Amino acid sequence: MLRSQNEQVALDVGFQIGLGWMLRNNLNIGTIAEHGGATLYHRSQLSLLPEHKLGIIISVNSPPTGDLLMKVTNTALKLAVAVKTGKQIPIDDDDQPQQSTRMLTTEERQKAAGQYATVLGYARLTADGDELVTEIDGKTLDFVVRQDGYFSLRYKLFGLFPIQPKALADVGLSLRSIAGHDLVLAHYQGQTFVVGEKIKPVPIPNALRNRLGEYQIINLADGDGVVPRQCAIREKDGFLMLEYSLPEFEINNMTLPIAPLSDTEALILGLGRGMQETVRIVNQNGTEYVTYSGYLLQKK
C-alpha cells in the first residue's frame, strides 16, 4: 500500500501515489504517506512516517484551511521525529527571503503565450506591452521570472497595480513537454505537480454550436448542499466552454474548455482531477439534456 504505483507514468511528473496513499519526501525526515479529505465545513489529514513508526491526524473545522493544515502537519511531523530521535530538525522555514523577480524576455513571452486548460479553469496568456497577462475567475494576473529561473504570478490589483502575495510568490511555474503534452508544472515545497496544459482549438460542429446557452440542473436530490450554479455552454476564443460557479468555494466563474468528439460528445481538456471527463447530449423521453459528472442539465 505504501509503495509508489506510478513511477513509470511520465505525466504524473513528481506526484507519487501508493494504494490510496499520497507519497512525498520533501522534509528530510523520510517518506510521508498521507491522505486528506474535506467538506464545505472541515478539512482533515492523516500523515504517517513509516520509517519512524509515527503518525499524526490533523482536523480543522473552518474553511479555507489548506495552507494552514499543511503547515501544522509539517511542523508536527518534524517535532515528532525530533522528539523520537533526539536530533535537532529545522522547524519553520517560512522566513525564507522572497525571491527577486524580473520581467520576461521576448523569447520567454513567445514561449509561454497561448491558451491553457488549468486546475483553475481556462487561461489565455497574451502579451500586453512587455508583460504577459491572463485573467482567471475575474482576476488579472501577470507573469514574471524568479531568480531561480521559474515563472511566478503576480496579482494585478484593479487590473493595474502588480502585487505578489506570499501564496503566489512561493509557487514556481515551468513549461515542459512530456509525452506529447505541453505542460505547466508547479514547484512548491520540494514537490512538482501538473497544473495546466497548453491547448489548441478544435473545430466546433454546428450541432454543438446550436446547444450554446444557459442550463439548469434538474436531477438534484433533497439535501444536496454544494451544487454548481449559473451553468452554461458558451463559445470563447475558438473553444466550446462549460461554465459554472460554486459560490460556497468562492468560485465565481469556472470555465472549462471542451473539445468536440462528435455531434453529441465533447471532452474536458487538460490533465488533472475532473479533466478528461465527457460531456454528452442525451435524449430522454423526447427531451434533450446535457449530462456531466452525474448531473442532468436542461437548457433554459
Backbone as CSV, one residue per row, in Angstrom:
resi,resn,N_x,N_y,N_z,CA_x,CA_y,CA_z,C_x,C_y,C_z
1,MET,0.820,-1.214,0.000,0.000,0.000,0.000,0.854,1.264,0.000
2,LEU,2.030,1.206,0.595,2.878,2.382,0.725,3.974,2.431,-0.344
3,ARG,3.908,1.556,-1.331,4.881,1.552,-2.418,4.307,2.334,-3.594
4,SER,5.117,3.209,-4.185,4.661,4.008,-5.323,4.196,3.106,-6.457
5,GLN,2.993,3.386,-6.967,2.404,2.573,-8.029,2.525,3.226,-9.409
6,ASN,3.069,4.433,-9.485,3.016,5.178,-10.745,4.367,5.743,-11.179
7,GLU,5.448,5.102,-10.792,6.769,5.629,-11.136,7.013,5.658,-12.640
8,GLN,6.326,4.813,-13.397,6.535,4.756,-14.844,5.570,5.665,-15.610
9,VAL,4.750,6.419,-14.901,3.774,7.294,-15.561,4.400,8.674,-15.729
10,ALA,4.864,8.966,-16.937,5.608,10.207,-17.175,4.787,11.445,-16.861
11,LEU,3.492,11.421,-17.161,2.660,12.608,-16.984,2.346,12.915,-15.524
12,ASP,2.671,11.989,-14.611,2.491,12.278,-13.188,3.651,13.100,-12.631
13,VAL,4.704,13.271,-13.423,5.876,14.075,-13.063,6.358,13.677,-11.662
14,GLY,6.297,14.595,-10.674,6.819,14.278,-9.349,5.796,13.714,-8.396
15,PHE,4.528,13.633,-8.820,3.469,13.142,-7.938,3.560,11.625,-7.807
16,GLN,3.546,11.115,-6.567,3.603,9.676,-6.329,2.425,9.246,-5.468
17,ILE,1.910,8.064,-5.779,0.772,7.548,-5.023,0.916,6.045,-4.846
18,GLY,0.589,5.576,-3.647,0.543,4.141,-3.383,-0.870,3.658,-3.626
19,LEU,-1.326,2.705,-2.827,-2.714,2.247,-2.935,-3.554,3.042,-1.941
20,GLY,-3.999,4.207,-2.410,-4.801,5.086,-1.555,-3.997,6.091,-0.760
21,TRP,-2.669,5.983,-0.777,-1.822,6.896,-0.001,-1.026,7.801,-0.928
22,MET,-1.095,9.123,-0.704,-0.222,10.059,-1.396,1.150,9.989,-0.733
23,LEU,2.198,10.009,-1.541,3.556,9.852,-1.018,4.384,11.089,-1.348
24,ARG,5.162,11.543,-0.371,6.091,12.644,-0.613,7.322,12.474,0.262
25,ASN,8.397,13.156,-0.120,9.638,13.100,0.635,10.324,14.454,0.500
26,ASN,9.766,15.461,1.154,10.251,16.824,0.961,10.607,17.537,2.255
27,LEU,10.687,16.792,3.366,11.007,17.438,4.648,12.307,16.924,5.254
28,ASN,13.018,16.059,4.514,14.274,15.460,5.009,14.061,14.636,6.277
29,ILE,12.885,13.990,6.372,12.620,13.113,7.516,12.106,11.754,7.047
30,GLY,12.297,11.451,5.763,11.839,10.176,5.229,10.538,10.310,4.457
31,THR,10.079,9.199,3.926,8.847,9.194,3.133,7.636,9.457,4.020
32,ILE,6.753,10.318,3.539,5.497,10.629,4.225,4.357,10.036,3.397
33,ALA,3.545,9.222,4.028,2.356,8.659,3.376,1.135,9.301,4.015
34,GLU,0.246,9.850,3.193,-0.858,10.604,3.791,-2.080,10.599,2.887
35,HIS,-3.197,10.920,3.498,-4.434,11.111,2.741,-5.298,12.091,3.509
36,GLY,-5.861,13.041,2.785,-6.705,14.051,3.414,-8.086,14.057,2.803
37,GLY,-8.956,14.866,3.376,-10.313,14.995,2.852,-10.934,16.274,3.359
38,ALA,-12.043,16.658,2.725,-12.669,17.917,3.119,-14.133,17.918,2.729
39,THR,-14.896,18.686,3.467,-16.241,19.058,3.057,-16.270,20.579,3.069
40,LEU,-17.450,21.124,2.950,-17.570,22.581,2.971,-17.177,23.148,4.332
41,TYR,-17.255,22.322,5.378,-17.111,22.844,6.737,-15.883,22.340,7.485
42,HIS,-15.121,21.426,6.925,-13.944,20.964,7.653,-12.932,20.375,6.694
43,ARG,-11.707,20.257,7.174,-10.651,19.537,6.464,-9.942,18.653,7.475
44,SER,-9.388,17.545,7.007,-8.618,16.681,7.898,-7.558,15.956,7.099
45,GLN,-6.528,15.497,7.797,-5.442,14.787,7.130,-4.786,13.799,8.086
46,LEU,-4.518,12.599,7.570,-3.772,11.570,8.290,-2.427,11.429,7.600
47,SER,-1.337,11.616,8.335,0.013,11.526,7.775,0.835,10.545,8.590
48,LEU,1.537,9.654,7.883,2.362,8.619,8.520,3.816,8.764,8.105
49,LEU,4.706,8.414,9.030,6.137,8.294,8.749,6.527,6.837,9.003
50,PRO,6.401,5.976,7.986,6.634,4.535,8.199,8.009,4.217,8.758
51,GLU,9.043,4.937,8.314,10.406,4.642,8.781,10.558,4.896,10.280
52,HIS,9.804,5.841,10.808,9.915,6.198,12.222,8.768,5.622,13.056
53,LYS,7.798,4.981,12.394,6.618,4.440,13.071,5.887,5.527,13.857
54,LEU,5.691,6.651,13.159,4.976,7.787,13.733,3.819,8.163,12.820
55,GLY,2.812,8.772,13.398,1.683,9.245,12.599,0.945,10.348,13.330
56,ILE,0.313,11.223,12.571,-0.476,12.294,13.175,-1.784,12.462,12.401
57,ILE,-2.791,12.952,13.081,-4.063,13.306,12.464,-4.340,14.775,12.791
58,ILE,-4.616,15.556,11.763,-4.952,16.964,11.950,-6.370,17.184,11.433
59,SER,-7.213,17.827,12.227,-8.560,18.195,11.784,-8.788,19.678,12.044
60,VAL,-9.385,20.347,11.074,-9.674,21.772,11.196,-11.144,21.975,10.844
61,ASN,-11.808,22.845,11.589,-13.262,22.939,11.420,-13.739,24.250,10.828
62,SER,-12.874,24.891,10.015,-13.332,26.101,9.339,-12.570,26.289,8.041
63,PRO,-13.259,26.560,6.942,-12.596,26.792,5.659,-12.283,28.273,5.489
64,PRO,-11.353,28.635,4.576,-10.417,27.745,3.881,-9.196,27.500,4.757
65,THR,-8.693,26.283,4.775,-7.637,25.935,5.728,-6.504,25.135,5.094
66,GLY,-6.435,25.079,3.755,-5.457,24.225,3.087,-4.025,24.505,3.480
67,ASP,-3.563,25.762,3.357,-2.177,26.096,3.682,-1.901,25.922,5.162
68,LEU,-2.858,26.343,6.006,-2.669,26.221,7.448,-2.547,24.758,7.849
69,LEU,-3.411,23.908,7.308,-3.370,22.488,7.645,-2.020,21.886,7.276
70,MET,-1.476,22.237,6.113,-0.205,21.678,5.684,0.941,22.177,6.560
71,LYS,0.896,23.449,6.960,1.951,23.976,7.831,1.941,23.276,9.189
72,VAL,0.731,23.071,9.745,0.620,22.380,11.035,1.090,20.941,10.889
73,THR,0.691,20.281,9.790,1.103,18.897,9.548,2.622,18.787,9.481
74,ASN,3.256,19.633,8.672,4.712,19.562,8.509,5.436,19.833,9.822
75,THR,4.958,20.824,10.574,5.601,21.149,11.848,5.455,19.995,12.841
76,ALA,4.253,19.409,12.924,4.018,18.302,13.850,4.879,17.088,13.502
77,LEU,5.012,16.791,12.204,5.846,15.663,11.781,7.305,15.887,12.164
78,LYS,7.812,17.079,11.932,9.208,17.371,12.274,9.435,17.298,13.778
79,LEU,8.493,17.849,14.554,8.627,17.804,16.012,8.599,16.359,16.523
80,ALA,7.719,15.547,15.945,7.625,14.149,16.373,8.924,13.406,16.122
81,VAL,9.526,13.622,14.947,10.801,12.963,14.625,11.907,13.484,15.534
82,ALA,11.923,14.797,15.785,12.954,15.376,16.655,12.882,14.781,18.058
83,VAL,11.661,14.631,18.594,11.497,14.070,19.935,11.932,12.601,19.971
84,LYS,11.548,11.848,18.959,11.840,10.410,18.961,13.314,10.117,18.733
85,THR,13.962,10.898,17.854,15.368,10.621,17.514,16.346,11.420,18.361
86,GLY,15.874,12.467,19.009,16.767,13.313,19.786,17.613,14.222,18.931
87,LYS,17.294,14.330,17.629,18.067,15.175,16.729,17.354,16.499,16.515
88,GLN,18.174,17.546,16.335,17.605,18.859,16.048,17.176,18.916,14.589
89,ILE,15.953,19.345,14.336,15.431,19.442,12.975,14.875,20.841,12.777
90,PRO,15.347,21.557,11.738,14.776,22.893,11.477,13.261,22.793,11.317
91,ILE,12.539,23.630,12.047,11.078,23.518,12.062,10.415,24.463,11.082
92,ASP,10.741,25.737,11.129,9.990,26.728,10.373,10.902,27.439,9.384
93,ASP,10.635,27.235,8.082,11.412,27.952,7.074,10.547,28.976,6.352
94,ASP,9.473,29.434,7.020,8.580,30.427,6.412,9.248,31.787,6.252
95,ASP,10.367,31.982,6.976,11.018,33.285,6.924,12.063,33.378,5.815
96,GLN,12.064,32.416,4.899,12.970,32.491,3.766,12.708,33.782,2.995
97,PRO,13.766,34.479,2.586,13.553,35.732,1.859,12.844,35.486,0.530
98,GLN,11.961,36.414,0.178,11.238,36.288,-1.076,12.210,36.485,-2.234
99,GLN,12.072,35.661,-3.263,12.979,35.735,-4.396,12.700,36.986,-5.221
100,SER,13.775,37.571,-5.738,13.603,38.716,-6.617,13.088,38.234,-7.970
101,THR,12.436,39.116,-8.698,11.857,38.758,-9.986,12.250,39.779,-11.043
102,ARG,12.082,39.373,-12.290,12.318,40.270,-13.420,11.229,40.039,-14.467
103,MET,11.113,40.949,-15.412,10.148,40.797,-16.488,10.633,39.726,-17.469
104,LEU,9.719,39.164,-18.223,10.069,38.139,-19.194,10.787,38.748,-20.396
105,THR,11.707,37.969,-20.973,12.326,38.373,-22.224,11.332,38.123,-23.362
106,THR,11.631,38.654,-24.541,10.770,38.433,-25.706,10.636,36.945,-26.001
107,GLU,11.743,36.203,-25.909,11.719,34.761,-26.168,10.846,34.031,-25.147
108,GLU,10.942,34.426,-23.886,10.138,33.799,-22.836,8.655,34.097,-23.029
109,ARG,8.327,35.322,-23.434,6.930,35.667,-23.682,6.367,34.857,-24.837
110,GLN,7.148,34.710,-25.893,6.683,33.943,-27.053,6.478,32.478,-26.710
111,LYS,7.349,31.929,-25.872,7.240,30.519,-25.491,6.010,30.275,-24.617
112,ALA,5.732,31.201,-23.708,4.656,30.983,-22.742,3.282,31.394,-23.273
113,ALA,3.229,32.320,-24.222,1.947,32.818,-24.714,1.119,31.682,-25.303
114,GLY,-0.188,31.751,-25.102,-1.071,30.729,-25.653,-2.267,30.483,-24.757
115,GLN,-2.984,29.418,-25.050,-4.218,29.064,-24.334,-3.975,27.793,-23.532
116,TYR,-4.537,27.774,-22.314,-4.256,26.684,-21.392,-5.525,26.193,-20.715
117,ALA,-5.556,24.881,-20.464,-6.550,24.294,-19.569,-5.828,24.027,-18.253
118,THR,-6.265,24.667,-17.172,-5.565,24.567,-15.897,-6.515,24.107,-14.796
119,VAL,-5.933,23.829,-13.625,-6.751,23.426,-12.484,-7.665,24.564,-12.022
120,LEU,-7.380,25.775,-12.460,-8.224,26.931,-12.130,-9.142,27.307,-13.281
121,GLY,-9.169,26.473,-14.330,-10.011,26.748,-15.476,-9.213,27.252,-16.666
122,TYR,-9.933,27.790,-17.631,-9.309,28.261,-18.869,-8.488,29.508,-18.616
123,ALA,-7.310,29.578,-19.255,-6.454,30.761,-19.141,-5.824,31.039,-20.499
124,ARG,-5.801,32.302,-20.866,-5.148,32.713,-22.107,-4.068,33.727,-21.767
125,LEU,-2.819,33.379,-22.049,-1.697,34.279,-21.795,-1.458,35.114,-23.036
126,THR,-1.591,36.423,-22.903,-1.417,37.326,-24.040,-0.434,38.431,-23.682
127,ALA,0.263,38.915,-24.693,1.236,39.986,-24.487,0.512,41.312,-24.305
128,ASP,0.953,42.065,-23.303,0.443,43.418,-23.061,1.668,44.310,-22.893
129,GLY,2.170,44.822,-24.027,3.441,45.535,-23.991,4.557,44.556,-23.674
130,ASP,5.313,44.838,-22.625,6.403,43.958,-22.198,5.928,42.892,-21.215
131,GLU,4.625,42.870,-20.908,4.101,41.931,-19.929,3.336,40.797,-20.612
132,LEU,3.197,39.702,-19.884,2.360,38.586,-20.312,1.280,38.442,-19.257
133,VAL,0.023,38.625,-19.635,-1.050,38.695,-18.651,-2.127,37.657,-18.949
134,THR,-2.903,37.329,-17.922,-4.046,36.438,-18.070,-5.113,36.864,-17.084
135,GLU,-6.293,36.310,-17.263,-7.386,36.565,-16.328,-8.008,35.237,-15.937
136,ILE,-8.083,34.967,-14.626,-8.665,33.733,-14.120,-9.690,34.095,-13.056
137,ASP,-10.923,33.620,-13.254,-12.023,33.879,-12.323,-12.168,35.379,-12.041
138,GLY,-12.010,36.184,-13.090,-12.210,37.624,-12.954,-11.028,38.375,-12.384
139,LYS,-9.907,37.685,-12.116,-8.728,38.343,-11.545,-7.617,38.422,-12.589
140,THR,-7.011,39.591,-12.736,-5.938,39.787,-13.692,-4.597,39.422,-13.052
141,LEU,-3.814,38.604,-13.741,-2.512,38.158,-13.260,-1.477,38.400,-14.341
142,ASP,-0.234,38.660,-13.951,0.833,38.714,-14.939,1.990,37.807,-14.521
143,PHE,2.838,37.481,-15.499,3.944,36.564,-15.295,5.243,37.348,-15.133
144,VAL,6.080,36.865,-14.207,7.451,37.359,-14.070,8.357,36.135,-13.938
145,VAL,9.659,36.355,-13.915,10.620,35.262,-13.766,11.378,35.439,-12.453
146,ARG,11.450,34.372,-11.645,12.178,34.420,-10.383,13.674,34.214,-10.626
147,GLN,14.478,34.496,-9.606,15.917,34.338,-9.745,16.346,32.880,-9.907
148,ASP,15.462,31.926,-9.509,15.796,30.515,-9.696,15.393,30.002,-11.073
149,GLY,14.871,30.889,-11.942,14.523,30.505,-13.300,13.085,30.114,-13.494
150,TYR,12.326,29.915,-12.417,10.915,29.569,-12.539,10.082,30.824,-12.816
151,PHE,8.958,30.617,-13.509,7.990,31.696,-13.650,7.251,31.877,-12.329
152,SER,6.676,33.067,-12.149,5.878,33.333,-10.963,4.730,34.249,-11.363
153,LEU,3.643,34.200,-10.597,2.458,35.002,-10.887,2.351,36.188,-9.937
154,ARG,1.883,37.300,-10.471,1.551,38.460,-9.642,0.096,38.835,-9.889
155,TYR,-0.581,39.201,-8.837,-1.963,39.658,-8.939,-1.948,41.152,-9.260
156,LYS,-2.743,41.541,-10.255,-2.788,42.952,-10.634,-4.031,43.594,-10.027
157,LEU,-3.824,44.321,-8.948,-4.915,44.977,-8.236,-5.613,45.959,-9.174
158,PHE,-6.939,45.831,-9.275,-7.749,46.633,-10.194,-7.299,46.460,-11.644
159,GLY,-6.552,45.368,-11.906,-6.046,45.132,-13.255,-4.880,46.013,-13.625
160,LEU,-4.355,46.790,-12.648,-3.313,47.778,-12.955,-2.046,47.618,-12.126
161,PHE,-2.203,47.432,-10.799,-1.056,47.519,-9.906,-0.600,46.122,-9.501
162,PRO,0.619,45.721,-9.916,1.077,44.356,-9.601,1.505,44.215,-8.144
163,ILE,0.942,43.237,-7.464,1.369,42.886,-6.119,1.567,41.378,-6.085
164,GLN,2.397,40.899,-5.189,2.672,39.466,-5.149,2.505,38.926,-3.729
165,PRO,1.286,38.435,-3.396,1.085,37.807,-2.091,2.020,36.607,-1.945
166,LYS,2.380,36.294,-0.685,3.321,35.200,-0.447,2.820,33.883,-1.036
167,ALA,1.495,33.662,-1.018,0.946,32.415,-1.546,1.296,32.235,-3.016
168,LEU,1.349,33.364,-3.779,1.735,33.284,-5.182,3.246,33.232,-5.332
169,ALA,3.954,33.994,-4.506,5.412,34.050,-4.628,6.068,32.715,-4.320
170,ASP,5.453,31.922,-3.457,6.050,30.643,-3.048,5.962,29.568,-4.119
171,VAL,5.100,29.758,-5.110,4.892,28.742,-6.143,5.654,29.133,-7.406
172,GLY,6.582,28.260,-7.824,7.292,28.461,-9.081,6.611,27.679,-10.190
173,LEU,6.618,28.219,-11.396,5.991,27.562,-12.541,7.030,27.342,-13.636
174,SER,6.894,26.247,-14.362,7.758,25.993,-15.509,6.949,25.349,-16.615
175,LEU,7.479,25.411,-17.831,6.842,24.815,-19.001,7.708,23.656,-19.470
176,ARG,7.067,22.508,-19.716,7.837,21.337,-20.142,6.969,20.452,-21.034
177,SER,7.570,19.936,-22.096,6.874,18.991,-22.976,7.163,17.573,-22.507
178,ILE,6.099,16.827,-22.199,6.225,15.446,-21.722,5.210,14.588,-22.465
179,ALA,5.713,13.532,-23.089,4.845,12.548,-23.762,3.846,13.204,-24.707
180,GLY,4.309,14.213,-25.438,3.450,14.866,-26.417,2.529,15.925,-25.861
181,HIS,2.653,16.241,-24.580,1.813,17.266,-23.951,2.689,18.446,-23.528
182,ASP,2.240,19.670,-23.840,2.928,20.880,-23.384,2.327,21.288,-22.044
183,LEU,3.067,21.039,-20.965,2.520,21.147,-19.621,3.010,22.386,-18.885
184,VAL,2.176,22.843,-17.941,2.578,23.824,-16.937,2.775,23.063,-15.629
185,LEU,3.977,23.158,-15.060,4.284,22.465,-13.812,4.408,23.482,-12.693
186,ALA,3.893,23.122,-11.525,4.046,23.947,-10.332,5.077,23.300,-9.412
187,HIS,5.961,24.120,-8.856,7.009,23.642,-7.953,6.796,24.330,-6.604
188,TYR,6.510,23.504,-5.577,6.136,24.067,-4.281,6.632,23.156,-3.172
189,GLN,7.438,23.707,-2.268,7.942,22.975,-1.103,8.563,21.632,-1.501
190,GLY,9.398,21.661,-2.537,10.116,20.456,-2.936,9.289,19.461,-3.721
191,GLN,8.072,19.808,-4.096,7.218,18.925,-4.862,6.863,19.559,-6.205
192,THR,6.558,18.692,-7.183,6.209,19.151,-8.518,4.871,18.553,-8.926
193,PHE,3.990,19.413,-9.465,2.656,18.977,-9.863,2.340,19.516,-11.261
194,VAL,1.525,18.783,-12.007,0.964,19.289,-13.254,-0.236,20.160,-12.910
195,VAL,-0.235,21.406,-13.372,-1.360,22.302,-13.091,-2.033,22.819,-14.353
196,GLY,-1.463,22.521,-15.528,-2.091,23.008,-16.745,-1.487,22.388,-17.984
197,GLU,-2.197,22.533,-19.086,-1.734,22.017,-20.371,-2.071,23.026,-21.461
198,LYS,-1.116,23.259,-22.361,-1.344,24.150,-23.484,-2.282,23.464,-24.478
199,ILE,-3.266,24.191,-24.971,-4.291,23.582,-25.819,-4.494,24.411,-27.085
200,LYS,-5.080,23.767,-28.076,-5.417,24.442,-29.326,-6.884,24.176,-29.652
201,PRO,-7.554,25.157,-30.281,-8.982,24.973,-30.606,-9.217,23.791,-31.525
202,VAL,-10.367,23.154,-31.349,-10.827,22.047,-32.186,-12.070,22.532,-32.920
203,PRO,-12.216,22.224,-34.226,-13.411,22.660,-34.953,-14.698,22.282,-34.217
204,ILE,-15.650,23.219,-34.180,-16.903,23.012,-33.448,-18.024,22.666,-34.424
205,PRO,-18.599,21.464,-34.307,-19.722,21.117,-35.194,-20.918,22.040,-34.935
206,ASN,-21.661,22.350,-35.988,-22.847,23.194,-35.825,-23.846,22.581,-34.855
207,ALA,-23.887,21.235,-34.814,-24.825,20.562,-33.910,-24.542,20.928,-32.464
208,LEU,-23.268,21.117,-32.098,-22.937,21.527,-30.732,-23.051,23.039,-30.570
209,ARG,-22.717,23.773,-31.612,-22.851,25.231,-31.509,-24.314,25.622,-31.293
210,ASN,-25.219,24.829,-31.816,-26.648,25.108,-31.629,-27.112,24.867,-30.199
211,ARG,-26.265,24.216,-29.383,-26.639,23.949,-27.984,-26.069,25.006,-27.029
212,LEU,-25.472,26.068,-27.544,-24.960,27.124,-26.673,-26.102,27.744,-25.885
213,GLY,-25.807,28.164,-24.650,-26.821,28.823,-23.838,-26.703,28.458,-22.371
214,GLU,-27.653,28.913,-21.585,-27.659,28.658,-20.149,-28.463,27.404,-19.835
215,TYR,-28.000,26.677,-18.800,-28.629,25.418,-18.421,-28.910,25.395,-16.929
216,GLN,-29.837,24.530,-16.527,-30.111,24.311,-15.116,-30.086,22.818,-14.815
217,ILE,-29.610,22.481,-13.618,-29.544,21.077,-13.196,-30.929,20.650,-12.722
218,ILE,-31.411,19.511,-13.218,-32.779,19.108,-12.901,-32.860,17.815,-12.093
219,ASN,-31.706,17.202,-11.783,-31.774,15.928,-11.051,-31.171,16.037,-9.657
220,LEU,-31.420,17.164,-8.992,-30.913,17.345,-7.636,-31.780,16.593,-6.639
221,ALA,-31.132,16.089,-5.591,-31.850,15.411,-4.516,-31.963,16.345,-3.322
222,ASP,-32.966,16.117,-2.471,-33.096,16.909,-1.262,-31.832,16.769,-0.426
223,GLY,-31.322,17.895,0.019,-30.134,17.858,0.865,-28.837,18.056,0.122
224,ASP,-28.874,18.074,-1.222,-27.645,18.364,-1.964,-27.168,19.758,-1.574
225,GLY,-25.972,19.833,-0.991,-25.511,21.096,-0.438,-24.700,21.941,-1.399
226,VAL,-23.674,21.362,-2.002,-22.779,22.110,-2.875,-23.126,21.759,-4.312
227,VAL,-23.755,22.681,-4.993,-24.273,22.416,-6.337,-23.761,23.491,-7.290
228,PRO,-23.256,23.092,-8.471,-22.872,24.100,-9.471,-24.052,24.981,-9.844
229,ARG,-23.783,26.268,-9.995,-24.824,27.224,-10.381,-24.386,27.973,-11.629
230,GLN,-25.301,28.717,-12.215,-25.029,29.514,-13.412,-24.332,28.667,-14.475
231,CYS,-24.882,27.500,-14.728,-24.293,26.573,-15.706,-24.575,27.074,-17.121
232,ALA,-23.587,26.923,-18.000,-23.764,27.378,-19.377,-22.763,26.691,-20.288
233,ILE,-23.112,26.622,-21.558,-22.171,26.231,-22.602,-22.018,27.438,-23.514
234,ARG,-20.782,27.901,-23.685,-20.539,29.101,-24.469,-19.403,28.854,-25.462
235,GLU,-19.188,29.830,-26.321,-18.065,29.787,-27.258,-17.163,30.977,-26.967
236,LYS,-15.878,30.700,-26.820,-14.934,31.770,-26.481,-13.555,31.419,-27.027
237,ASP,-12.931,32.367,-27.682,-11.554,32.201,-28.179,-11.384,30.938,-29.020
238,GLY,-12.439,30.552,-29.756,-12.338,29.390,-30.619,-12.653,28.065,-29.950
239,PHE,-12.994,28.101,-28.652,-13.294,26.887,-27.904,-14.753,26.856,-27.481
240,LEU,-15.288,25.652,-27.342,-16.502,25.459,-26.559,-16.098,25.495,-25.095
241,MET,-16.927,26.129,-24.261,-16.632,26.239,-22.838,-17.816,25.763,-22.007
242,LEU,-17.514,24.957,-21.010,-18.506,24.610,-19.998,-18.248,25.528,-18.809
243,GLU,-19.258,26.298,-18.421,-19.080,27.276,-17.351,-20.027,26.981,-16.188
244,TYR,-19.549,27.264,-14.980,-20.418,27.181,-13.804,-19.755,27.938,-12.660
245,SER,-20.509,28.156,-11.595,-19.971,28.793,-10.395,-20.232,27.905,-9.190
246,LEU,-19.366,28.028,-8.184,-19.534,27.358,-6.889,-19.286,28.411,-5.812
247,PRO,-20.291,29.213,-5.490,-20.094,30.312,-4.532,-19.569,29.847,-3.180
248,GLU,-19.972,28.624,-2.764,-19.525,28.131,-1.454,-18.008,28.015,-1.376
249,PHE,-17.363,27.806,-2.517,-15.905,27.700,-2.571,-15.274,28.937,-3.205
250,GLU,-16.037,30.007,-3.266,-15.570,31.278,-3.816,-15.117,31.147,-5.264
251,ILE,-15.766,30.240,-6.002,-15.518,30.100,-7.440,-16.654,30.799,-8.159
252,ASN,-16.361,31.957,-8.732,-17.408,32.765,-9.342,-17.662,32.406,-10.796
253,ASN,-16.622,31.909,-11.477,-16.797,31.580,-12.886,-15.741,30.561,-13.302
254,MET,-16.024,29.285,-13.094,-15.129,28.223,-13.561,-15.421,27.973,-15.037
255,THR,-14.401,28.119,-15.859,-14.561,27.963,-17.303,-13.677,26.820,-17.777
256,LEU,-14.308,25.756,-18.274,-13.585,24.568,-18.702,-13.656,24.433,-20.216
257,PRO,-12.524,24.510,-20.922,-12.552,24.309,-22.372,-12.834,22.848,-22.698
258,ILE,-13.680,22.632,-23.697,-14.040,21.264,-24.072,-13.813,21.073,-25.570
259,ALA,-13.364,19.861,-25.931,-13.063,19.537,-27.322,-14.133,18.613,-27.876
260,PRO,-14.843,19.010,-28.928,-15.864,18.143,-29.517,-15.270,16.821,-30.008
261,LEU,-15.957,15.725,-29.708,-15.585,14.413,-30.218,-16.544,13.983,-31.323
262,SER,-17.767,14.488,-31.271,-18.796,14.164,-32.257,-19.881,15.221,-32.135
263,ASP,-21.030,14.981,-32.781,-22.143,15.927,-32.678,-22.807,15.902,-31.307
264,THR,-22.497,14.886,-30.502,-23.181,14.741,-29.206,-22.241,14.551,-28.022
265,GLU,-20.930,14.599,-28.255,-19.980,14.388,-27.166,-18.817,15.375,-27.260
266,ALA,-18.326,15.764,-26.088,-17.143,16.624,-26.010,-16.351,16.241,-24.767
267,LEU,-15.051,16.502,-24.808,-14.137,16.089,-23.736,-13.602,17.302,-23.003
268,ILE,-13.617,17.263,-21.664,-12.991,18.317,-20.868,-11.490,18.263,-21.097
269,LEU,-10.904,19.368,-21.568,-9.479,19.383,-21.894,-8.619,19.568,-20.650
270,GLY,-7.360,19.158,-20.751,-6.403,19.323,-19.672,-6.101,18.014,-18.973
271,LEU,-5.165,18.079,-18.023,-4.767,16.918,-17.237,-4.987,17.232,-15.770
272,GLY,-5.603,16.324,-15.047,-5.816,16.542,-13.623,-7.207,16.128,-13.199
273,ARG,-7.491,16.378,-11.953,-8.765,15.984,-11.383,-9.924,16.682,-12.087
274,GLY,-10.926,15.917,-12.491,-12.094,16.479,-13.148,-11.916,16.725,-14.632
275,MET,-10.687,16.534,-15.141,-10.439,16.734,-16.565,-10.505,15.389,-17.288
276,GLN,-10.610,15.460,-18.610,-10.769,14.273,-19.452,-12.110,13.568,-19.216
277,GLU,-13.050,14.255,-18.555,-14.411,13.724,-18.448,-15.187,14.088,-19.710
278,THR,-16.255,13.342,-19.962,-17.041,13.547,-21.172,-18.339,14.290,-20.861
279,VAL,-18.638,15.271,-21.698,-19.930,15.972,-21.667,-20.755,15.401,-22.817
280,ARG,-21.961,14.933,-22.534,-22.768,14.258,-23.543,-24.134,14.922,-23.721
281,ILE,-24.631,14.879,-24.945,-26.004,15.260,-25.245,-26.822,13.973,-25.283
282,VAL,-27.876,13.890,-24.486,-28.705,12.688,-24.455,-30.166,13.073,-24.669
283,ASN,-30.950,12.098,-25.093,-32.374,12.319,-25.297,-33.156,11.340,-24.435
284,GLN,-33.982,11.883,-23.542,-34.790,11.041,-22.664,-36.261,11.423,-22.804
285,ASN,-37.049,10.453,-23.275,-38.489,10.664,-23.442,-38.797,11.894,-24.285
286,GLY,-37.987,12.090,-25.329,-38.233,13.179,-26.256,-37.680,14.523,-25.835
287,THR,-37.024,14.592,-24.663,-36.433,15.841,-24.181,-34.913,15.726,-24.200
288,GLU,-34.253,16.765,-24.660,-32.793,16.752,-24.768,-32.155,17.318,-23.501
289,TYR,-31.105,16.646,-23.054,-30.364,17.078,-21.865,-28.866,17.019,-22.143
290,VAL,-28.115,17.726,-21.287,-26.661,17.599,-21.243,-26.310,16.857,-19.965
291,THR,-25.457,15.832,-20.062,-25.007,15.118,-18.870,-23.541,15.416,-18.635
292,TYR,-23.205,15.672,-17.365,-21.820,15.942,-16.990,-21.645,15.606,-15.517
293,SER,-20.699,14.718,-15.233,-20.311,14.394,-13.861,-21.508,14.004,-12.987
294,GLY,-22.449,13.272,-13.581,-23.600,12.806,-12.815,-24.780,13.748,-12.823
295,TYR,-24.584,14.971,-13.327,-25.669,15.948,-13.378,-26.411,15.849,-14.705
296,LEU,-27.699,16.133,-14.650,-28.552,16.192,-15.837,-28.982,17.650,-15.987
297,LEU,-28.587,18.272,-17.099,-28.852,19.688,-17.294,-29.797,19.912,-18.476
298,GLN,-30.739,20.820,-18.280,-31.698,21.156,-19.323,-31.545,22.617,-19.689
299,LYS,-31.619,22.893,-20.982,-31.446,24.283,-21.452,-32.609,25.128,-20.970
300,LYS,-32.292,26.330,-20.516,-33.333,27.245,-20.039,-34.112,27.837,-21.214
